[in-house]
Amino acid sequence: MTDARPLNPDDPNRLGDYGLQGRLGQGDQGVVFLGGDGTGGSVAVKLLHARLMNEPTARLRFIGELEPARRVGSFCTARVLDAGVAGDRPFVVSAYVNGPSLRQLVTDEGPRGPHVLERLALGTAIALAAIHRSGVVHRDLKPANVLLSADGPYVTDFGLARALDSTTTATGHMIGTPAYMAPEQLTGADVGPPADVFAWAMTLLFAATGRAAFGAGSAAEVMQRVLHEEPDLRELPESLRDIAAQALSTDMTHRPGALQIMDHLLDLPGLPGPMAAMAGTLLDQAAHPPASHPAEMAVPARSDTAFLLMAPEDFPPGELPGVGRGDTDEAWPHFTPEPTAAKTSGGRDNRMLGVIAAVVVGVLIGVALIVLVLRPQLGDGSGESGPSAGAKSSAPGDDPVDSVPAAFNGTWRGTATNQRGGRFQVEVTFVTGQKTAQAVYPPPTGCDGTLTFTEGTQSRLRMALAINSPCTDGGTVTVTRQADGRLAYVWAKRGTSLSYRATLSAG
């Protein structure tokens, strides 16, 4: 779990039914606390700076304004769980998302690569489709309101801008962030879902460039640029430029809806299976509206470990230093997963069949992988691994070495699987007596890296990986010579939940 900073001396210890355990962050609207829900679960509690109007009904109206937001399903959203008032200051309780905001991540680590941007685009479009389906308009979508966990993006604070606008006293500034507001918001026209679509494209541009599309300066200067200038889309991947250009139309009637954006993005290759399944569910529900209340819609399950080859705790102690479910400082590894669903030219129905087929195949593969994972496979000589286990060779000893031993000499190849289920090729070349080795990740990944020896034995090496952009740099690789003669290749990045592993064969 992400560490929360200690509470300040003047911070409350409790808001409503929720005990506060620490500070998660602070923004223009208020302070976000890590809270407990009383059952051992964690929640995010946002205490707002704004104060309610001095009238008897303000408290009830604020809570009532957020009621539609509570009906938004968990489709890439941090669900609104509760709302209340402490004195005259309102607070909102939402599902806890363990991960940084998009703004924090890009500020700390720089712009995101094309494949991450495509996933971000789809995930946030899915969230907007679910929000709009419940009759809610976000009105303040921006990088600070997109949280990035190990299993994808989550949009938060939807519906809050309207609740504040209608129930709080004037705060001296507009509710919203001019750099991400649509022209109709700036001119006082009616605001609807098209405004969120405009903000969606602006948020993508920030993720791609590391800066607001219409530059810095006073609110008045930024507003003038939004109203009269065209943003530069060249740093977006080509796959997103056309749909982003449509979303940024100054005429709201020319912008696509969130469902149209989803439908367009589902044609991109390499999307994670769970995200594609969510989009398919929303498109299907839009085509066949359920009779039940929106809150009763079925939501595909998301899990930090559902698409791991191995859950972090399944690795032997010491094999994945620093890896834990909650220690995430990146959105996703930048490796490109293989497509999870075949696209056809038969339209939405065929796409839905493809999504269903991908999920079924994924479950079958997952069962097979679990069976393999639960059997010893780290080369301690006590178990079998893979179909070639019947032809075992003697594993080298465990005497310490100060360079690559002869047992690892040569080029080794295999397919790696990361913690999101993405698959990619790995090729590693060791030379006896050397302290470095070459790691190649062939296209479409297209990254080359250098492994540097840190410690090892005749049967196991620990090496530091340095790799070029856009792949995730850093991390430790553990290479183990197995009893069947193959290599178990495990990578992890300290302080994060990022990991992948492969079984490499010689030749």
LINVENBEL-V373564 format. One record per backbone hydrogen bond with DSSP energy under -0.5 kcal/mol. NH is the residue of the N-H (numbers start at 1). CO is the residue of the C=O. If there is no record, write none. Layout:
NH,CO  NH,CO
This chain:
5,23  11,8  15,18  18,15  19,17  19,36  20,13  21,34  22,34  23,5  24,32  25,32  27,30  31,47  32,25  33,31  33,45  34,22  35,33  35,43  36,19  37,41  43,35  44,94  45,33  45,43  46,44  46,92  47,31  47,45  48,46  48,90  49,29  50,29  52,88  53,167  55,53  58,55  61,57  62,58  63,59  64,60  65,61  66,62  67,64  70,66  70,67  71,67  71,68  72,69  75,73  76,74  78,155  79,77  80,69  81,79  81,93  82,93  84,91  86,89  87,85  88,86  89,86  90,50  90,88  91,84  92,46  93,82  94,44  95,79  96,42  98,96  99,97  102,143  102,146  103,143  105,101  106,102  107,103  108,104  109,105  110,106  112,207  117,113  118,114  119,115  120,116  121,117  122,118  123,119  124,120  125,121  126,122  127,123  128,124  129,125  130,126  131,127  132,128  133,129  134,130  134,131  135,132  136,131  145,142  146,143  147,145  147,154  148,100  149,147  149,152  152,149  154,147  155,76  156,145  160,157  161,138  161,157  163,159  164,160  165,161  166,162  167,163  167,164  168,164  169,51  176,174  178,176  180,177  181,178  185,182  186,182  187,183  188,184  189,184  195,192  196,192  196,193  197,193  198,194  199,195  200,196  201,197  202,198  203,199  204,200  205,201  206,202  207,203  208,204  209,205  210,206  215,212  222,218  223,219  224,220  225,221  226,222  227,223  228,224  229,225  233,231  236,233  240,237  241,237  242,238  244,240  245,241  246,242  247,243  248,244  249,246  252,250  254,251  255,252  261,257  262,258  263,259  264,260  265,261  266,262  267,264  268,265  271,268  276,272  277,273  278,274  279,275  280,276  281,277  282,278  283,279  284,280  285,281  286,282  287,283  288,284  296,293  297,294  308,305  314,311  315,312  319,316  323,320  324,496  327,324  328,326  329,327  337,335  340,271  351,347  352,348  353,349  354,350  355,351  356,352  357,353  358,354  359,355  360,356  361,357  362,358  363,359  364,360  365,361  366,362  367,363  368,364  369,365  370,366  371,367  372,368  373,369  374,370  375,372  389,386  390,387  391,388  392,389  393,483  401,456  404,434  408,405  409,406  410,430  412,428  413,505  414,426  416,424  417,501  418,422  419,499  421,418  424,416  426,414  427,440  428,412  429,438  430,410  430,428  433,404  434,431  437,451  438,429  439,449  440,427  441,447  442,440  445,442  446,441  446,442  447,441  449,439  450,466  451,437  452,464  453,435  454,462  455,462  457,460  458,399  461,479  462,455  463,477  464,452  465,475  466,450  466,464  468,448  471,468  474,465  476,492  477,463  478,490  479,461  479,477  480,478  480,488  481,459  482,480  482,486  485,482  487,504  488,480  489,487  489,502  490,478  490,488  491,500  492,476  493,498  494,492  496,493  500,491  501,417  502,489  503,415  504,487  504,502  505,413  507,411
